[in-house]
Amino acid sequence: MLNLDKWRTLIDTRTSWVIRRLRRQRQRDAQLAVYADYLGRIRAELRAGAMPVDAVISAGAATHVAASNPRFGNPFQAVGLSMGDVAVVRALNCCAAAWESHHARGLALEPLIAVAEQTLRDARELRLMVDEETASVRASSRMLMFLPLISPLFGLSMGCDPWAWLFGTPLGWMTFAAGFLLVVANIVSTAFIVTRATA
């Protein structure tokens, strides 16, 4: 006898995993845009002649980035530790090192911030390009999800009753379970390939 609760739990677990990965991917993409704008505003303030502390405070207020108070330490270090995106973490770590070098050796801060900003913008453009390239893969995955319905509908058009065999016999239940698992595997594998390509 097929345990439907067990299959339902397995399917819910797999689909929720896919949804969580896609949600994290969207959050990482949003982080790239926000922090590129944040560093761009800092660079613009510095170029306009603002003090580094004032530039960081002004940019944080404009972009709603919760940085630590630059008057009491390195504002980029604490923010970088809380980020999930690798590109953002690397860029903020570079900014943290630039901040330390600026205060220790008097190095210019604006060119180093500009490099980190450009790195984030390049990473975002690369991800957008990869998203466009993998759009056909995602479309094929969605199309394959509906292919298992074609055979039963074809059988109905010929005057047969495939649903009675599918849900009325043990072999039919096993076939249904195997097909459903293959559909879920298709969703999971496609999400894995796309997220690895855009990571």
C-alpha beads as a LAMMPS data file, in Angstrom:
LAMMPS data file: protein, C-alpha beads

199 atoms
198 bonds

1 atom types
1 bond types

-500.0 500.0 xlo xhi
-500.0 500.0 ylo yhi
-500.0 500.0 zlo zhi

Masses

1 110.0

Atoms # bond

1 1 1 0.000 0.000 0.000
2 1 1 1.355 3.414 -1.005
3 1 1 1.917 5.789 1.886
4 1 1 0.636 9.100 0.515
5 1 1 1.666 11.094 3.583
6 1 1 5.281 10.022 3.125
7 1 1 5.277 11.042 -0.548
8 1 1 3.556 14.335 0.267
9 1 1 6.194 15.115 2.902
10 1 1 9.010 14.273 0.475
11 1 1 7.534 16.437 -2.274
12 1 1 6.922 19.362 0.101
13 1 1 10.510 19.121 1.337
14 1 1 11.995 19.149 -2.178
15 1 1 9.808 21.952 -3.508
16 1 1 10.400 24.119 -0.426
17 1 1 14.152 23.615 -0.930
18 1 1 13.847 24.882 -4.503
19 1 1 11.757 27.874 -3.404
20 1 1 14.277 28.756 -0.676
21 1 1 17.188 28.615 -3.133
22 1 1 15.390 30.819 -5.651
23 1 1 14.453 33.292 -2.889
24 1 1 18.069 33.435 -1.707
25 1 1 19.187 34.032 -5.291
26 1 1 16.802 36.995 -5.611
27 1 1 18.020 38.388 -2.295
28 1 1 21.652 38.122 -3.433
29 1 1 20.827 39.926 -6.688
30 1 1 19.081 42.685 -4.714
31 1 1 22.110 42.976 -2.416
32 1 1 24.397 43.521 -5.413
33 1 1 22.284 46.426 -6.653
34 1 1 21.901 48.039 -3.213
35 1 1 25.566 47.847 -2.251
36 1 1 26.798 48.967 -5.666
37 1 1 24.608 52.047 -5.228
38 1 1 25.870 52.437 -1.647
39 1 1 29.528 52.431 -2.706
40 1 1 28.735 54.675 -5.670
41 1 1 27.205 57.273 -3.357
42 1 1 30.213 57.099 -1.029
43 1 1 32.529 57.627 -3.999
44 1 1 30.455 60.570 -5.252
45 1 1 30.512 62.183 -1.801
46 1 1 34.267 61.733 -1.524
47 1 1 34.800 63.163 -4.993
48 1 1 32.692 66.180 -4.006
49 1 1 35.072 66.823 -1.119
50 1 1 33.173 65.296 1.803
51 1 1 35.026 63.745 4.706
52 1 1 35.014 59.899 4.651
53 1 1 32.940 59.691 7.846
54 1 1 30.295 62.061 6.464
55 1 1 30.294 60.289 3.089
56 1 1 29.612 56.893 4.686
57 1 1 26.823 58.282 6.904
58 1 1 25.173 60.116 4.004
59 1 1 25.347 57.108 1.664
60 1 1 24.015 54.760 4.347
61 1 1 21.045 57.047 4.995
62 1 1 20.271 57.336 1.269
63 1 1 20.426 53.591 0.543
64 1 1 19.164 52.300 3.931
65 1 1 22.346 50.299 4.522
66 1 1 22.767 49.597 8.224
67 1 1 26.483 50.259 8.581
68 1 1 28.156 50.792 11.921
69 1 1 28.994 54.339 12.925
70 1 1 32.236 55.259 11.103
71 1 1 33.234 57.525 14.002
72 1 1 33.757 54.468 16.191
73 1 1 35.559 52.095 13.846
74 1 1 35.538 50.521 10.413
75 1 1 32.001 50.853 8.971
76 1 1 32.491 48.151 6.315
77 1 1 33.724 45.324 8.525
78 1 1 30.536 44.619 10.495
79 1 1 28.343 44.960 7.391
80 1 1 30.476 42.530 5.389
81 1 1 30.204 39.840 8.047
82 1 1 26.376 39.819 7.856
83 1 1 26.115 39.485 4.061
84 1 1 25.282 36.246 2.287
85 1 1 26.484 37.160 -1.187
86 1 1 30.111 36.315 -1.922
87 1 1 30.658 39.263 -4.284
88 1 1 29.258 41.730 -1.739
89 1 1 31.373 40.257 1.055
90 1 1 34.548 40.527 -1.036
91 1 1 33.800 44.099 -2.081
92 1 1 33.074 45.191 1.501
93 1 1 36.202 43.434 2.746
94 1 1 38.204 45.421 0.178
95 1 1 36.505 48.596 1.402
96 1 1 37.315 47.669 5.005
97 1 1 40.978 47.193 4.095
98 1 1 40.934 50.510 2.192
99 1 1 39.425 52.239 5.242
100 1 1 42.180 50.864 7.469
101 1 1 44.879 51.885 4.965
102 1 1 43.385 55.361 4.674
103 1 1 43.527 55.918 8.435
104 1 1 46.878 54.203 8.973
105 1 1 48.855 55.450 5.956
106 1 1 46.772 58.268 4.519
107 1 1 46.026 56.483 1.225
108 1 1 43.304 57.950 -0.962
109 1 1 39.990 56.218 -0.258
110 1 1 37.979 57.188 -3.336
111 1 1 39.913 55.136 -5.979
112 1 1 39.734 52.001 -3.821
113 1 1 35.995 52.445 -3.248
114 1 1 35.585 52.930 -7.016
115 1 1 37.281 49.573 -7.687
116 1 1 34.962 47.787 -5.227
117 1 1 31.903 49.492 -6.735
118 1 1 32.888 48.504 -10.258
119 1 1 33.436 44.914 -9.084
120 1 1 29.859 44.769 -7.804
121 1 1 28.453 46.296 -10.988
122 1 1 30.409 43.809 -13.113
123 1 1 29.164 40.911 -10.972
124 1 1 25.581 42.106 -11.377
125 1 1 25.922 42.440 -15.158
126 1 1 27.421 38.952 -15.316
127 1 1 24.512 37.491 -13.362
128 1 1 21.982 39.233 -15.582
129 1 1 23.754 37.826 -18.637
130 1 1 23.779 34.310 -17.144
131 1 1 20.069 34.662 -16.296
132 1 1 19.361 35.461 -19.943
133 1 1 21.449 32.519 -21.119
134 1 1 19.729 30.078 -18.749
135 1 1 16.205 31.303 -19.525
136 1 1 15.800 28.567 -22.159
137 1 1 16.822 25.920 -19.593
138 1 1 14.176 27.131 -17.157
139 1 1 11.553 27.252 -19.926
140 1 1 12.392 23.677 -20.963
141 1 1 12.093 22.565 -17.347
142 1 1 8.618 24.086 -17.056
143 1 1 7.552 22.441 -20.306
144 1 1 8.809 19.029 -19.157
145 1 1 6.710 19.347 -16.011
146 1 1 3.526 19.016 -18.099
147 1 1 4.669 16.205 -20.397
148 1 1 3.435 13.411 -18.050
149 1 1 -0.130 14.668 -18.613
150 1 1 0.056 14.042 -22.360
151 1 1 -0.142 10.229 -22.194
152 1 1 -3.303 10.069 -20.015
153 1 1 -4.978 12.743 -22.146
154 1 1 -4.015 10.824 -25.287
155 1 1 -5.522 7.673 -23.773
156 1 1 -8.749 9.544 -22.936
157 1 1 -8.979 10.784 -26.511
158 1 1 -8.855 7.146 -27.691
159 1 1 -11.756 6.161 -25.419
160 1 1 -9.676 4.464 -22.704
161 1 1 -9.677 5.179 -18.985
162 1 1 -6.026 5.632 -17.980
163 1 1 -6.993 7.187 -14.630
164 1 1 -8.684 3.978 -13.485
165 1 1 -5.516 2.007 -14.196
166 1 1 -3.220 4.718 -12.816
167 1 1 -5.023 5.116 -9.479
168 1 1 -6.774 1.769 -9.255
169 1 1 -3.874 -0.682 -9.465
170 1 1 -0.621 -1.058 -7.480
171 1 1 1.422 -0.862 -10.693
172 1 1 -0.431 2.316 -11.651
173 1 1 0.356 3.878 -8.259
174 1 1 4.005 2.928 -8.638
175 1 1 4.071 4.457 -12.129
176 1 1 2.418 7.627 -10.828
177 1 1 4.891 7.882 -7.931
178 1 1 7.873 7.320 -10.235
179 1 1 6.640 9.938 -12.696
180 1 1 5.981 12.440 -9.941
181 1 1 9.435 11.887 -8.477
182 1 1 10.988 12.429 -11.904
183 1 1 9.109 15.725 -12.246
184 1 1 10.357 16.837 -8.818
185 1 1 13.884 15.696 -9.727
186 1 1 13.656 17.784 -12.905
187 1 1 12.661 20.868 -10.895
188 1 1 15.394 20.334 -8.294
189 1 1 18.152 19.589 -10.812
190 1 1 17.238 22.584 -12.988
191 1 1 17.212 24.883 -9.957
192 1 1 20.580 23.474 -8.886
193 1 1 22.121 23.992 -12.340
194 1 1 20.787 27.544 -12.642
195 1 1 21.819 28.582 -9.123
196 1 1 25.297 27.099 -9.596
197 1 1 25.655 28.958 -12.892
198 1 1 24.561 32.257 -11.321
199 1 1 26.472 31.805 -8.036

Bonds

1 1 1 2
2 1 2 3
3 1 3 4
4 1 4 5
5 1 5 6
6 1 6 7
7 1 7 8
8 1 8 9
9 1 9 10
10 1 10 11
11 1 11 12
12 1 12 13
13 1 13 14
14 1 14 15
15 1 15 16
16 1 16 17
17 1 17 18
18 1 18 19
19 1 19 20
20 1 20 21
21 1 21 22
22 1 22 23
23 1 23 24
24 1 24 25
25 1 25 26
26 1 26 27
27 1 27 28
28 1 28 29
29 1 29 30
30 1 30 31
31 1 31 32
32 1 32 33
33 1 33 34
34 1 34 35
35 1 35 36
36 1 36 37
37 1 37 38
38 1 38 39
39 1 39 40
40 1 40 41
41 1 41 42
42 1 42 43
43 1 43 44
44 1 44 45
45 1 45 46
46 1 46 47
47 1 47 48
48 1 48 49
49 1 49 50
50 1 50 51
51 1 51 52
52 1 52 53
53 1 53 54
54 1 54 55
55 1 55 56
56 1 56 57
57 1 57 58
58 1 58 59
59 1 59 60
60 1 60 61
61 1 61 62
62 1 62 63
63 1 63 64
64 1 64 65
65 1 65 66
66 1 66 67
67 1 67 68
68 1 68 69
69 1 69 70
70 1 70 71
71 1 71 72
72 1 72 73
73 1 73 74
74 1 74 75
75 1 75 76
76 1 76 77
77 1 77 78
78 1 78 79
79 1 79 80
80 1 80 81
81 1 81 82
82 1 82 83
83 1 83 84
84 1 84 85
85 1 85 86
86 1 86 87
87 1 87 88
88 1 88 89
89 1 89 90
90 1 90 91
91 1 91 92
92 1 92 93
93 1 93 94
94 1 94 95
95 1 95 96
96 1 96 97
97 1 97 98
98 1 98 99
99 1 99 100
100 1 100 101
101 1 101 102
102 1 102 103
103 1 103 104
104 1 104 105
105 1 105 106
106 1 106 107
107 1 107 108
108 1 108 109
109 1 109 110
110 1 110 111
111 1 111 112
112 1 112 113
113 1 113 114
114 1 114 115
115 1 115 116
116 1 116 117
117 1 117 118
118 1 118 119
119 1 119 120
120 1 120 121
121 1 121 122
122 1 122 123
123 1 123 124
124 1 124 125
125 1 125 126
126 1 126 127
127 1 127 128
128 1 128 129
129 1 129 130
130 1 130 131
131 1 131 132
132 1 132 133
133 1 133 134
134 1 134 135
135 1 135 136
136 1 136 137
137 1 137 138
138 1 138 139
139 1 139 140
140 1 140 141
141 1 141 142
142 1 142 143
143 1 143 144
144 1 144 145
145 1 145 146
146 1 146 147
147 1 147 148
148 1 148 149
149 1 149 150
150 1 150 151
151 1 151 152
152 1 152 153
153 1 153 154
154 1 154 155
155 1 155 156
156 1 156 157
157 1 157 158
158 1 158 159
159 1 159 160
160 1 160 161
161 1 161 162
162 1 162 163
163 1 163 164
164 1 164 165
165 1 165 166
166 1 166 167
167 1 167 168
168 1 168 169
169 1 169 170
170 1 170 171
171 1 171 172
172 1 172 173
173 1 173 174
174 1 174 175
175 1 175 176
176 1 176 177
177 1 177 178
178 1 178 179
179 1 179 180
180 1 180 181
181 1 181 182
182 1 182 183
183 1 183 184
184 1 184 185
185 1 185 186
186 1 186 187
187 1 187 188
188 1 188 189
189 1 189 190
190 1 190 191
191 1 191 192
192 1 192 193
193 1 193 194
194 1 194 195
195 1 195 196
196 1 196 197
197 1 197 198
198 1 198 199
